[in-house]
């Protein structure tokens, strides 16, 4: 396995009195863990390590990490099950999960995102890229925390609460994965605009993610299903991608 070190990098300026962000690494390959730990500590993060899925869940409950780096293939409890439990737990559901695995098949990516993973990185990977993906997810999480209370986007019965990270259709709450939530938010921000699949992948998954176009199609299909009668509000733009239906003017 090829793992490279980031090397010394300039840290982003911040208040030295603030607590270090905590990263939980759930990984059973000790050499990889040590390289990850060294690079993340160099970036100024506090690192917690768990060598199996059961211990990973225990540490997530005890230490309240700011982000979890989660291997897919783990002893005692697999990464998919760990991710599901993290995303369904009241104390951990908002914690970003970056899933790391040697399984690069499209079906594996789709299952990973469906269980609630916020990002998906395949081995072997560049340590620099992984660190940047971690920073990206931490910025997203911080932006949600800093969003003003009651910050909402709404159209035609669909409402998302960006602060609470909740989504509703006709006052019925929907259970969305992080990727589905970001897709819906992206389209609601610019109703009527046709987004290409690449634009949606960039907004919902990240520009560095190695995913296929069909990945977005599967997420859109799932999102439409969860919207139920409102599924038609997400329109397919042939040859382009998708858009959120623009409301018709009365009398038009």
Protein Blocks (a to p, Z undefined) as FASTA:
>chain_A
ZZddebjaddddddfkbccdddddddfblklmmmmmmmmmmnopacdddfbfklmmmmmm
mnopabdcddfbdghiafklmmmmmmmpmklmmpccddddfblcfklmmmmmmnopabdc
dddddfklmmmmmmmmmmmmmmmmmpcghiacdeehiacdfklopaceehiacdddfklm
mmmmmmmmmghiacdfklmmmmmnopkbccdfklmmmmmmmmmmmnmmmmmmpccdehil
pcddddddehZZ
